[in-house]
Amino acid sequence: MSSFSNSSMTSVDEGRYCRCGNEALLKTSWTQLNPGRRFFTCRISKKMGGCDYFLWYEDRHPPQANRVMWGLLKKVNAFDEKLKRAKNIFIVGVVATGLLMFGIWKLKPNCL
């Protein structure tokens, strides 16, 4: 199974500022507990000198909505993995066919 990203960046909400004085960044959580739930955070990572500002943008989703979103996210990620494998198999097939055709062409006697 593929791994899931914990959050994704969305946009800046004007008027929200973190403890550093920067405009807060609106992100989306993709954890199993809070899939699709948005939150504000410092736009500068803590490792780069940012603060630990955190504020939920919206109320918690109902448990049923969380289960549905998480299930759909798992299905989408599984489909993406299958698509990635299919693309790799296709590329290998094209390269193998090209090499085979080149080998046949090289072995073919010159008929003039």
Biopython code that builds the backbone (N, CA, C, O; Angstrom):
import numpy as np
from Bio.PDB.StructureBuilder import StructureBuilder

atoms = [
    (1, "MET", "N", (0.856, -1.184, 0.000)),
    (1, "MET", "CA", (0.000, 0.000, 0.000)),
    (1, "MET", "C", (0.890, 1.230, 0.000)),
    (1, "MET", "O", (1.949, 1.241, 0.627)),
    (2, "SER", "N", (0.471, 2.226, -0.680)),
    (2, "SER", "CA", (1.263, 3.456, -0.751)),
    (2, "SER", "C", (1.095, 4.269, 0.524)),
    (2, "SER", "O", (0.123, 4.107, 1.261)),
    (3, "SER", "N", (2.050, 5.136, 0.765)),
    (3, "SER", "CA", (1.967, 5.991, 1.947)),
    (3, "SER", "C", (1.208, 7.258, 1.610)),
    (3, "SER", "O", (1.183, 7.687, 0.457)),
    (4, "PHE", "N", (0.597, 7.848, 2.604)),
    (4, "PHE", "CA", (-0.204, 9.045, 2.412)),
    (4, "PHE", "C", (0.515, 10.248, 2.976)),
    (4, "PHE", "O", (1.162, 10.160, 4.020)),
    (5, "SER", "N", (0.406, 11.365, 2.293)),
    (5, "SER", "CA", (0.956, 12.615, 2.799)),
    (5, "SER", "C", (0.063, 13.095, 3.932)),
    (5, "SER", "O", (-1.155, 12.921, 3.877)),
    (6, "ASN", "N", (0.651, 13.693, 4.951)),
    (6, "ASN", "CA", (-0.133, 14.150, 6.088)),
    (6, "ASN", "C", (-0.883, 15.440, 5.829)),
    (6, "ASN", "O", (-1.930, 15.670, 6.435)),
    (7, "SER", "N", (-0.375, 16.291, 4.942)),
    (7, "SER", "CA", (-1.062, 17.548, 4.670)),
    (7, "SER", "C", (-0.681, 18.061, 3.300)),
    (7, "SER", "O", (0.330, 17.661, 2.723)),
    (8, "SER", "N", (-1.516, 18.959, 2.787)),
    (8, "SER", "CA", (-1.207, 19.609, 1.518)),
    (8, "SER", "C", (-1.499, 21.092, 1.657)),
    (8, "SER", "O", (-2.419, 21.494, 2.369)),
    (9, "MET", "N", (-0.699, 21.905, 0.964)),
    (9, "MET", "CA", (-0.886, 23.346, 1.034)),
    (9, "MET", "C", (-2.062, 23.750, 0.160)),
    (9, "MET", "O", (-2.280, 23.183, -0.910)),
    (10, "THR", "N", (-2.806, 24.724, 0.622)),
    (10, "THR", "CA", (-3.933, 25.199, -0.144)),
    (10, "THR", "C", (-3.749, 26.654, -0.519)),
    (10, "THR", "O", (-3.594, 26.977, -1.696)),
    (11, "SER", "N", (-3.762, 27.517, 0.447)),
    (11, "SER", "CA", (-3.680, 28.946, 0.150)),
    (11, "SER", "C", (-3.411, 29.723, 1.428)),
    (11, "SER", "O", (-3.250, 29.153, 2.507)),
    (12, "VAL", "N", (-3.368, 31.012, 1.276)),
    (12, "VAL", "CA", (-3.204, 31.903, 2.425)),
    (12, "VAL", "C", (-4.553, 32.549, 2.704)),
    (12, "VAL", "O", (-5.230, 32.998, 1.779)),
    (13, "ASP", "N", (-4.940, 32.599, 3.954)),
    (13, "ASP", "CA", (-6.173, 33.269, 4.333)),
    (13, "ASP", "C", (-5.787, 34.639, 4.859)),
    (13, "ASP", "O", (-5.134, 34.743, 5.897)),
    (14, "GLU", "N", (-6.179, 35.678, 4.164)),
    (14, "GLU", "CA", (-5.791, 37.027, 4.571)),
    (14, "GLU", "C", (-6.368, 37.355, 5.940)),
    (14, "GLU", "O", (-7.522, 37.045, 6.233)),
    (15, "GLY", "N", (-5.559, 37.977, 6.758)),
    (15, "GLY", "CA", (-6.011, 38.369, 8.084)),
    (15, "GLY", "C", (-5.581, 37.418, 9.179)),
    (15, "GLY", "O", (-5.680, 37.764, 10.356)),
    (16, "ARG", "N", (-5.106, 36.232, 8.835)),
    (16, "ARG", "CA", (-4.613, 35.273, 9.831)),
    (16, "ARG", "C", (-3.094, 35.364, 9.867)),
    (16, "ARG", "O", (-2.429, 35.242, 8.838)),
    (17, "TYR", "N", (-2.557, 35.578, 11.051)),
    (17, "TYR", "CA", (-1.106, 35.695, 11.192)),
    (17, "TYR", "C", (-0.624, 34.753, 12.279)),
    (17, "TYR", "O", (-1.288, 34.574, 13.300)),
    (18, "CYS", "N", (0.528, 34.157, 12.054)),
    (18, "CYS", "CA", (1.114, 33.266, 13.053)),
    (18, "CYS", "C", (1.893, 34.101, 14.071)),
    (18, "CYS", "O", (1.903, 35.330, 13.998)),
    (19, "ARG", "N", (2.534, 33.436, 15.004)),
    (19, "ARG", "CA", (3.288, 34.125, 16.053)),
    (19, "ARG", "C", (4.539, 34.820, 15.517)),
    (19, "ARG", "O", (5.095, 35.695, 16.181)),
    (20, "CYS", "N", (4.987, 34.431, 14.308)),
    (20, "CYS", "CA", (6.154, 35.070, 13.674)),
    (20, "CYS", "C", (5.772, 36.396, 13.018)),
    (20, "CYS", "O", (6.644, 37.186, 12.655)),
    (21, "GLY", "N", (4.470, 36.639, 12.866)),
    (21, "GLY", "CA", (4.008, 37.841, 12.186)),
    (21, "GLY", "C", (3.771, 37.632, 10.701)),
    (21, "GLY", "O", (3.409, 38.576, 9.997)),
    (22, "ASN", "N", (3.968, 36.403, 10.205)),
    (22, "ASN", "CA", (3.713, 36.088, 8.797)),
    (22, "ASN", "C", (2.257, 35.689, 8.600)),
    (22, "ASN", "O", (1.586, 35.253, 9.536)),
    (23, "GLU", "N", (1.779, 35.844, 7.363)),
    (23, "GLU", "CA", (0.437, 35.357, 7.071)),
    (23, "GLU", "C", (0.423, 33.843, 7.232)),
    (23, "GLU", "O", (1.316, 33.148, 6.749)),
    (24, "ALA", "N", (-0.596, 33.343, 7.915)),
    (24, "ALA", "CA", (-0.702, 31.904, 8.146)),
    (24, "ALA", "C", (-1.068, 31.203, 6.845)),
    (24, "ALA", "O", (-1.767, 31.758, 5.997)),
    (25, "LEU", "N", (-0.586, 29.983, 6.705)),
    (25, "LEU", "CA", (-0.833, 29.171, 5.528)),
    (25, "LEU", "C", (-1.973, 28.211, 5.831)),
    (25, "LEU", "O", (-1.995, 27.588, 6.892)),
    (26, "LEU", "N", (-2.916, 28.087, 4.911)),
    (26, "LEU", "CA", (-4.032, 27.157, 5.069)),
    (26, "LEU", "C", (-3.642, 25.841, 4.405)),
    (26, "LEU", "O", (-3.374, 25.798, 3.204)),
    (27, "LYS", "N", (-3.612, 24.765, 5.196)),
    (27, "LYS", "CA", (-3.254, 23.443, 4.690)),
    (27, "LYS", "C", (-4.423, 22.492, 4.897)),
    (27, "LYS", "O", (-5.371, 22.795, 5.622)),
    (28, "THR", "N", (-4.338, 21.340, 4.250)),
    (28, "THR", "CA", (-5.353, 20.309, 4.395)),
    (28, "THR", "C", (-4.714, 19.061, 4.974)),
    (28, "THR", "O", (-3.707, 18.574, 4.460)),
    (29, "SER", "N", (-5.297, 18.545, 6.041)),
    (29, "SER", "CA", (-4.813, 17.322, 6.671)),
    (29, "SER", "C", (-5.292, 16.115, 5.872)),
    (29, "SER", "O", (-6.434, 16.081, 5.414)),
    (30, "TRP", "N", (-4.418, 15.127, 5.706)),
    (30, "TRP", "CA", (-4.812, 13.877, 5.061)),
    (30, "TRP", "C", (-4.487, 12.696, 5.965)),
    (30, "TRP", "O", (-4.167, 11.608, 5.487)),
    (31, "THR", "N", (-4.573, 12.917, 7.280)),
    (31, "THR", "CA", (-4.385, 11.820, 8.224)),
    (31, "THR", "C", (-5.680, 11.027, 8.310)),
    (31, "THR", "O", (-6.735, 11.508, 7.897)),
    (32, "GLN", "N", (-5.603, 9.814, 8.845)),
    (32, "GLN", "CA", (-6.801, 8.991, 8.956)),
    (32, "GLN", "C", (-7.821, 9.620, 9.905)),
    (32, "GLN", "O", (-9.026, 9.494, 9.689)),
    (33, "LEU", "N", (-7.352, 10.287, 10.943)),
    (33, "LEU", "CA", (-8.249, 10.891, 11.920)),
    (33, "LEU", "C", (-8.942, 12.146, 11.388)),
    (33, "LEU", "O", (-10.087, 12.417, 11.747)),
    (34, "ASN", "N", (-8.256, 12.918, 10.532)),
    (34, "ASN", "CA", (-8.805, 14.187, 10.036)),
    (34, "ASN", "C", (-8.643, 14.348, 8.520)),
    (34, "ASN", "O", (-8.070, 15.343, 8.078)),
    (35, "PRO", "N", (-9.129, 13.403, 7.717)),
    (35, "PRO", "CA", (-8.948, 13.539, 6.269)),
    (35, "PRO", "C", (-9.756, 14.708, 5.714)),
    (35, "PRO", "O", (-10.953, 14.833, 5.975)),
    (36, "GLY", "N", (-9.085, 15.555, 4.947)),
    (36, "GLY", "CA", (-9.771, 16.676, 4.310)),
    (36, "GLY", "C", (-10.034, 17.860, 5.222)),
    (36, "GLY", "O", (-10.636, 18.843, 4.790)),
    (37, "ARG", "N", (-9.600, 17.792, 6.462)),
    (37, "ARG", "CA", (-9.846, 18.889, 7.406)),
    (37, "ARG", "C", (-8.745, 19.935, 7.270)),
    (37, "ARG", "O", (-7.559, 19.607, 7.279)),
    (38, "ARG", "N", (-9.148, 21.193, 7.145)),
    (38, "ARG", "CA", (-8.182, 22.262, 6.913)),
    (38, "ARG", "C", (-7.748, 22.919, 8.224)),
    (38, "ARG", "O", (-8.490, 22.955, 9.206)),
    (39, "PHE", "N", (-6.509, 23.440, 8.200)),
    (39, "PHE", "CA", (-5.951, 24.089, 9.384)),
    (39, "PHE", "C", (-4.953, 25.160, 8.968)),
    (39, "PHE", "O", (-4.384, 25.115, 7.877)),
    (40, "PHE", "N", (-4.754, 26.124, 9.863)),
    (40, "PHE", "CA", (-3.758, 27.172, 9.653)),
    (40, "PHE", "C", (-2.462, 26.768, 10.338)),
    (40, "PHE", "O", (-2.469, 26.134, 11.393)),
    (41, "THR", "N", (-1.350, 27.147, 9.718)),
    (41, "THR", "CA", (-0.040, 26.877, 10.291)),
    (41, "THR", "C", (0.937, 27.955, 9.837)),
    (41, "THR", "O", (0.653, 28.703, 8.901)),
    (42, "CYS", "N", (2.078, 28.033, 10.494)),
    (42, "CYS", "CA", (3.115, 28.981, 10.101)),
    (42, "CYS", "C", (3.640, 28.588, 8.724)),
    (42, "CYS", "O", (3.855, 27.406, 8.454)),
    (43, "ARG", "N", (3.844, 29.568, 7.860)),
    (43, "ARG", "CA", (4.309, 29.276, 6.500)),
    (43, "ARG", "C", (5.784, 28.907, 6.469)),
    (43, "ARG", "O", (6.257, 28.343, 5.482)),
    (44, "ILE", "N", (6.523, 29.216, 7.540)),
    (44, "ILE", "CA", (7.942, 28.874, 7.628)),
    (44, "ILE", "C", (8.061, 27.638, 8.511)),
    (44, "ILE", "O", (7.532, 27.617, 9.622)),
    (45, "SER", "N", (8.745, 26.619, 8.030)),
    (45, "SER", "CA", (8.865, 25.395, 8.823)),
    (45, "SER", "C", (9.613, 25.686, 10.124)),
    (45, "SER", "O", (10.429, 26.604, 10.202)),
    (46, "LYS", "N", (9.316, 24.891, 11.123)),
    (46, "LYS", "CA", (9.953, 25.076, 12.427)),
    (46, "LYS", "C", (11.470, 24.925, 12.317)),
    (46, "LYS", "O", (12.215, 25.602, 13.026)),
    (47, "LYS", "N", (11.931, 24.036, 11.429)),
    (47, "LYS", "CA", (13.370, 23.829, 11.225)),
    (47, "LYS", "C", (14.036, 25.069, 10.647)),
    (47, "LYS", "O", (15.233, 25.282, 10.846)),
    (48, "MET", "N", (13.269, 25.890, 9.932)),
    (48, "MET", "CA", (13.815, 27.097, 9.303)),
    (48, "MET", "C", (13.575, 28.344, 10.155)),
    (48, "MET", "O", (13.764, 29.465, 9.684)),
    (49, "GLY", "N", (13.161, 28.149, 11.403)),
    (49, "GLY", "CA", (12.984, 29.273, 12.313)),
    (49, "GLY", "C", (11.555, 29.738, 12.478)),
    (49, "GLY", "O", (11.311, 30.774, 13.097)),
    (50, "GLY", "N", (10.610, 28.996, 11.939)),
    (50, "GLY", "CA", (9.200, 29.352, 12.084)),
    (50, "GLY", "C", (8.667, 28.967, 13.452)),
    (50, "GLY", "O", (9.360, 28.326, 14.243)),
    (51, "CYS", "N", (7.442, 29.358, 13.724)),
    (51, "CYS", "CA", (6.825, 29.046, 15.018)),
    (51, "CYS", "C", (5.961, 27.789, 14.894)),
    (51, "CYS", "O", (5.867, 27.196, 13.820)),
    (52, "ASP", "N", (5.333, 27.392, 15.998)),
    (52, "ASP", "CA", (4.500, 26.192, 15.996)),
    (52, "ASP", "C", (3.008, 26.544, 15.942)),
    (52, "ASP", "O", (2.176, 25.841, 16.518)),
    (53, "TYR", "N", (2.680, 27.636, 15.245)),
    (53, "TYR", "CA", (1.289, 28.088, 15.150)),
    (53, "TYR", "C", (0.429, 27.009, 14.505)),
    (53, "TYR", "O", (0.799, 26.434, 13.481)),
    (54, "PHE", "N", (-0.728, 26.740, 15.118)),
    (54, "PHE", "CA", (-1.670, 25.754, 14.597)),
    (54, "PHE", "C", (-3.072, 26.148, 15.028)),
    (54, "PHE", "O", (-3.304, 26.436, 16.202)),
    (55, "LEU", "N", (-4.011, 26.163, 14.088)),
    (55, "LEU", "CA", (-5.406, 26.474, 14.391)),
    (55, "LEU", "C", (-6.280, 25.787, 13.355)),
    (55, "LEU", "O", (-6.083, 25.956, 12.152)),
    (56, "TRP", "N", (-7.259, 25.000, 13.837)),
    (56, "TRP", "CA", (-8.188, 24.377, 12.901)),
    (56, "TRP", "C", (-9.006, 25.454, 12.206)),
    (56, "TRP", "O", (-9.450, 26.404, 12.851)),
    (57, "TYR", "N", (-9.210, 25.321, 10.912)),
    (57, "TYR", "CA", (-9.989, 26.265, 10.116)),
    (57, "TYR", "C", (-11.480, 25.984, 10.245)),
    (57, "TYR", "O", (-12.302, 26.898, 10.190)),
    (58, "GLU", "N", (-11.813, 24.729, 10.415)),
    (58, "GLU", "CA", (-13.218, 24.332, 10.461)),
    (58, "GLU", "C", (-13.428, 23.278, 11.534)),
    (58, "GLU", "O", (-12.473, 22.700, 12.053)),
    (59, "ASP", "N", (-14.682, 23.039, 11.857)),
    (59, "ASP", "CA", (-15.014, 22.024, 12.849)),
    (59, "ASP", "C", (-14.695, 20.635, 12.307)),
    (59, "ASP", "O", (-14.534, 20.435, 11.103)),
    (60, "ARG", "N", (-14.609, 19.695, 13.223)),
    (60, "ARG", "CA", (-14.336, 18.293, 12.863)),
    (60, "ARG", "C", (-15.464, 17.755, 11.980)),
    (60, "ARG", "O", (-16.636, 18.076, 12.182)),
    (61, "HIS", "N", (-15.084, 16.925, 10.989)),
    (61, "HIS", "CA", (-16.076, 16.261, 10.136)),
    (61, "HIS", "C", (-16.762, 15.163, 10.945)),
    (61, "HIS", "O", (-16.173, 14.634, 11.888)),
    (62, "PRO", "N", (-17.993, 14.816, 10.589)),
    (62, "PRO", "CA", (-18.645, 13.681, 11.254)),
    (62, "PRO", "C", (-17.841, 12.397, 11.005)),
    (62, "PRO", "O", (-17.198, 12.270, 9.963)),
    (63, "PRO", "N", (-17.868, 11.451, 11.944)),
    (63, "PRO", "CA", (-17.087, 10.212, 11.790)),
    (63, "PRO", "C", (-17.373, 9.470, 10.480)),
    (63, "PRO", "O", (-16.454, 8.938, 9.858)),
    (64, "GLN", "N", (-18.634, 9.435, 10.064)),
    (64, "GLN", "CA", (-18.978, 8.742, 8.811)),
    (64, "GLN", "C", (-18.287, 9.410, 7.625)),
    (64, "GLN", "O", (-17.801, 8.723, 6.726)),
    (65, "ALA", "N", (-18.239, 10.736, 7.613)),
    (65, "ALA", "CA", (-17.568, 11.459, 6.524)),
    (65, "ALA", "C", (-16.075, 11.138, 6.521)),
    (65, "ALA", "O", (-15.482, 10.968, 5.455)),
    (66, "ASN", "N", (-15.463, 11.053, 7.698)),
    (66, "ASN", "CA", (-14.043, 10.687, 7.786)),
    (66, "ASN", "C", (-13.793, 9.303, 7.201)),
    (66, "ASN", "O", (-12.836, 9.099, 6.455)),
    (67, "ARG", "N", (-14.668, 8.346, 7.548)),
    (67, "ARG", "CA", (-14.495, 6.984, 7.034)),
    (67, "ARG", "C", (-14.636, 6.951, 5.515)),
    (67, "ARG", "O", (-13.865, 6.279, 4.830)),
    (68, "VAL", "N", (-15.618, 7.675, 4.993)),
    (68, "VAL", "CA", (-15.826, 7.710, 3.541)),
    (68, "VAL", "C", (-14.628, 8.347, 2.847)),
    (68, "VAL", "O", (-14.116, 7.801, 1.870)),
    (69, "MET", "N", (-14.174, 9.504, 3.347)),
    (69, "MET", "CA", (-13.034, 10.186, 2.722)),
    (69, "MET", "C", (-11.782, 9.324, 2.780)),
    (69, "MET", "O", (-11.051, 9.233, 1.793)),
    (70, "TRP", "N", (-11.523, 8.690, 3.919)),
    (70, "TRP", "CA", (-10.327, 7.863, 4.054)),
    (70, "TRP", "C", (-10.402, 6.665, 3.104)),
    (70, "TRP", "O", (-9.408, 6.302, 2.475)),
    (71, "GLY", "N", (-11.579, 6.058, 3.006)),
    (71, "GLY", "CA", (-11.753, 4.928, 2.086)),
    (71, "GLY", "C", (-11.532, 5.338, 0.639)),
    (71, "GLY", "O", (-10.878, 4.626, -0.123)),
    (72, "LEU", "N", (-12.078, 6.488, 0.263)),
    (72, "LEU", "CA", (-11.884, 6.979, -1.106)),
    (72, "LEU", "C", (-10.425, 7.315, -1.371)),
    (72, "LEU", "O", (-9.908, 7.033, -2.452)),
    (73, "LEU", "N", (-9.767, 7.909, -0.403)),
    (73, "LEU", "CA", (-8.351, 8.245, -0.557)),
    (73, "LEU", "C", (-7.514, 6.977, -0.755)),
    (73, "LEU", "O", (-6.606, 6.957, -1.587)),
    (74, "LYS", "N", (-7.817, 5.922, 0.006)),
    (74, "LYS", "CA", (-7.104, 4.656, -0.161)),
    (74, "LYS", "C", (-7.333, 4.083, -1.557)),
    (74, "LYS", "O", (-6.402, 3.568, -2.176)),
    (75, "LYS", "N", (-8.570, 4.169, -2.058)),
    (75, "LYS", "CA", (-8.872, 3.653, -3.398)),
    (75, "LYS", "C", (-8.136, 4.443, -4.471)),
    (75, "LYS", "O", (-7.592, 3.859, -5.408)),
    (76, "VAL", "N", (-8.117, 5.756, -4.343)),
    (76, "VAL", "CA", (-7.418, 6.600, -5.321)),
    (76, "VAL", "C", (-5.928, 6.282, -5.316)),
    (76, "VAL", "O", (-5.321, 6.150, -6.378)),
    (77, "ASN", "N", (-5.336, 6.157, -4.139)),
    (77, "ASN", "CA", (-3.906, 5.849, -4.054)),
    (77, "ASN", "C", (-3.595, 4.459, -4.600)),
    (77, "ASN", "O", (-2.559, 4.267, -5.236)),
    (78, "ALA", "N", (-4.478, 3.485, -4.361)),
    (78, "ALA", "CA", (-4.276, 2.140, -4.916)),
    (78, "ALA", "C", (-4.354, 2.191, -6.438)),
    (78, "ALA", "O", (-3.556, 1.548, -7.120)),
    (79, "PHE", "N", (-5.305, 2.948, -6.974)),
    (79, "PHE", "CA", (-5.422, 3.108, -8.425)),
    (79, "PHE", "C", (-4.169, 3.768, -8.992)),
    (79, "PHE", "O", (-3.657, 3.343, -10.028)),
    (80, "ASP", "N", (-3.675, 4.803, -8.320)),
    (80, "ASP", "CA", (-2.455, 5.485, -8.775)),
    (80, "ASP", "C", (-1.267, 4.525, -8.817)),
    (80, "ASP", "O", (-0.459, 4.577, -9.744)),
    (81, "GLU", "N", (-1.158, 3.651, -7.817)),
    (81, "GLU", "CA", (-0.073, 2.668, -7.796)),
    (81, "GLU", "C", (-0.197, 1.697, -8.968)),
    (81, "GLU", "O", (0.799, 1.376, -9.616)),
    (82, "LYS", "N", (-1.414, 1.229, -9.244)),
    (82, "LYS", "CA", (-1.627, 0.316, -10.374)),
    (82, "LYS", "C", (-1.298, 1.005, -11.693)),
    (82, "LYS", "O", (-0.686, 0.403, -12.575)),
    (83, "LEU", "N", (-1.700, 2.255, -11.829)),
    (83, "LEU", "CA", (-1.412, 3.015, -13.045)),
    (83, "LEU", "C", (0.090, 3.188, -13.232)),
    (83, "LEU", "O", (0.600, 3.066, -14.346)),
    (84, "LYS", "N", (0.791, 3.470, -12.151)),
    (84, "LYS", "CA", (2.245, 3.636, -12.208)),
    (84, "LYS", "C", (2.917, 2.334, -12.653)),
    (84, "LYS", "O", (3.821, 2.351, -13.488)),
    (85, "ARG", "N", (2.468, 1.207, -12.089)),
    (85, "ARG", "CA", (3.028, -0.091, -12.492)),
    (85, "ARG", "C", (2.732, -0.384, -13.959)),
    (85, "ARG", "O", (3.599, -0.882, -14.679)),
    (86, "ALA", "N", (1.513, -0.079, -14.408)),
    (86, "ALA", "CA", (1.145, -0.321, -15.808)),
    (86, "ALA", "C", (1.999, 0.523, -16.752)),
    (86, "ALA", "O", (2.417, 0.039, -17.804)),
    (87, "LYS", "N", (2.262, 1.772, -16.388)),
    (87, "LYS", "CA", (3.117, 2.631, -17.218)),
    (87, "LYS", "C", (4.524, 2.062, -17.302)),
    (87, "LYS", "O", (5.128, 2.057, -18.375)),
    (88, "ASN", "N", (5.051, 1.584, -16.185)),
    (88, "ASN", "CA", (6.393, 0.995, -16.182)),
    (88, "ASN", "C", (6.453, -0.254, -17.055)),
    (88, "ASN", "O", (7.416, -0.447, -17.798)),
    (89, "ILE", "N", (5.430, -1.104, -16.969)),
    (89, "ILE", "CA", (5.380, -2.309, -17.801)),
    (89, "ILE", "C", (5.305, -1.922, -19.274)),
    (89, "ILE", "O", (5.958, -2.550, -20.108)),
    (90, "PHE", "N", (4.530, -0.915, -19.603)),
    (90, "PHE", "CA", (4.420, -0.441, -20.988)),
    (90, "PHE", "C", (5.776, 0.033, -21.503)),
    (90, "PHE", "O", (6.175, -0.311, -22.616)),
    (91, "ILE", "N", (6.479, 0.817, -20.701)),
    (91, "ILE", "CA", (7.793, 1.334, -21.110)),
    (91, "ILE", "C", (8.768, 0.184, -21.340)),
    (91, "ILE", "O", (9.508, 0.186, -22.324)),
    (92, "VAL", "N", (8.774, -0.797, -20.439)),
    (92, "VAL", "CA", (9.654, -1.956, -20.604)),
    (92, "VAL", "C", (9.294, -2.697, -21.892)),
    (92, "VAL", "O", (10.181, -3.132, -22.625)),
    (93, "GLY", "N", (8.005, -2.839, -22.168)),
    (93, "GLY", "CA", (7.562, -3.509, -23.393)),
    (93, "GLY", "C", (8.003, -2.778, -24.644)),
    (93, "GLY", "O", (8.444, -3.408, -25.604)),
    (94, "VAL", "N", (7.891, -1.459, -24.651)),
    (94, "VAL", "CA", (8.307, -0.663, -25.811)),
    (94, "VAL", "C", (9.812, -0.790, -26.030)),
    (94, "VAL", "O", (10.264, -0.976, -27.159)),
    (95, "VAL", "N", (10.582, -0.689, -24.956)),
    (95, "VAL", "CA", (12.043, -0.804, -25.076)),
    (95, "VAL", "C", (12.424, -2.201, -25.557)),
    (95, "VAL", "O", (13.267, -2.338, -26.444)),
    (96, "ALA", "N", (11.816, -3.239, -24.985)),
    (96, "ALA", "CA", (12.123, -4.615, -25.393)),
    (96, "ALA", "C", (11.769, -4.840, -26.859)),
    (96, "ALA", "O", (12.529, -5.481, -27.585)),
    (97, "THR", "N", (10.634, -4.325, -27.299)),
    (97, "THR", "CA", (10.237, -4.448, -28.704)),
    (97, "THR", "C", (11.233, -3.744, -29.607)),
    (97, "THR", "O", (11.613, -4.278, -30.649)),
    (98, "GLY", "N", (11.656, -2.561, -29.221)),
    (98, "GLY", "CA", (12.646, -1.820, -30.005)),
    (98, "GLY", "C", (13.957, -2.571, -30.109)),
    (98, "GLY", "O", (14.544, -2.647, -31.188)),
    (99, "LEU", "N", (14.424, -3.126, -29.003)),
    (99, "LEU", "CA", (15.671, -3.900, -29.020)),
    (99, "LEU", "C", (15.535, -5.152, -29.875)),
    (99, "LEU", "O", (16.459, -5.511, -30.606)),
    (100, "LEU", "N", (14.397, -5.812, -29.787)),
    (100, "LEU", "CA", (14.146, -7.001, -30.595)),
    (100, "LEU", "C", (14.141, -6.654, -32.078)),
    (100, "LEU", "O", (14.743, -7.362, -32.885)),
    (101, "MET", "N", (13.471, -5.582, -32.434)),
    (101, "MET", "CA", (13.421, -5.141, -33.838)),
    (101, "MET", "C", (14.820, -4.784, -34.330)),
    (101, "MET", "O", (15.182, -5.121, -35.457)),
    (102, "PHE", "N", (15.597, -4.118, -33.512)),
    (102, "PHE", "CA", (16.962, -3.752, -33.893)),
    (102, "PHE", "C", (17.810, -5.008, -34.091)),
    (102, "PHE", "O", (18.592, -5.091, -35.038)),
    (103, "GLY", "N", (17.654, -5.983, -33.196)),
    (103, "GLY", "CA", (18.398, -7.239, -33.313)),
    (103, "GLY", "C", (18.043, -7.994, -34.575)),
    (103, "GLY", "O", (18.930, -8.523, -35.246)),
    (104, "ILE", "N", (16.769, -8.054, -34.914)),
    (104, "ILE", "CA", (16.334, -8.719, -36.145)),
    (104, "ILE", "C", (16.899, -7.992, -37.357)),
    (104, "ILE", "O", (17.361, -8.626, -38.305)),
    (105, "TRP", "N", (16.863, -6.677, -37.328)),
    (105, "TRP", "CA", (17.376, -5.881, -38.450)),
    (105, "TRP", "C", (18.870, -6.109, -38.637)),
    (105, "TRP", "O", (19.346, -6.204, -39.768)),
    (106, "LYS", "N", (19.621, -6.199, -37.527)),
    (106, "LYS", "CA", (21.067, -6.399, -37.615)),
    (106, "LYS", "C", (21.407, -7.803, -38.131)),
    (106, "LYS", "O", (22.399, -7.976, -38.839)),
    (107, "LEU", "N", (20.601, -8.791, -37.784)),
    (107, "LEU", "CA", (20.862, -10.166, -38.201)),
    (107, "LEU", "C", (20.398, -10.448, -39.624)),
    (107, "LEU", "O", (20.845, -11.418, -40.235)),
    (108, "LYS", "N", (19.528, -9.632, -40.150)),
    (108, "LYS", "CA", (18.980, -9.828, -41.497)),
    (108, "LYS", "C", (20.102, -9.679, -42.528)),
    (108, "LYS", "O", (20.827, -8.684, -42.518)),
    (109, "PRO", "N", (20.243, -10.661, -43.411)),
    (109, "PRO", "CA", (21.291, -10.541, -44.432)),
    (109, "PRO", "C", (20.973, -9.412, -45.413)),
    (109, "PRO", "O", (19.814, -9.130, -45.716)),
    (110, "ASN", "N", (22.028, -8.787, -45.891)),
    (110, "ASN", "CA", (21.849, -7.704, -46.871)),
    (110, "ASN", "C", (21.400, -8.300, -48.198)),
    (110, "ASN", "O", (22.095, -9.121, -48.797)),
    (111, "CYS", "N", (20.263, -7.885, -48.629)),
    (111, "CYS", "CA", (19.729, -8.350, -49.911)),
    (111, "CYS", "C", (19.766, -7.190, -50.885)),
    (111, "CYS", "O", (18.912, -6.306, -50.826)),
    (112, "LEU", "N", (20.722, -7.180, -51.762)),
    (112, "LEU", "CA", (20.821, -6.129, -52.773)),
    (112, "LEU", "C", (20.642, -6.683, -54.138)),
    (112, "LEU", "O", (20.694, -5.940, -55.117)),
]
sb = StructureBuilder()
sb.init_structure("model")
sb.init_model(0)
sb.init_chain("A")
sb.init_seg("    ")
for serial, (resi, resn, name, xyz) in enumerate(atoms, 1):
    if name == "N":
        sb.init_residue(resn, " ", resi, " ")
    sb.init_atom(name, np.array(xyz, "f"), 0.0, 1.0, " ", f" {name:<3s}", serial, name[0])
structure = sb.get_structure()
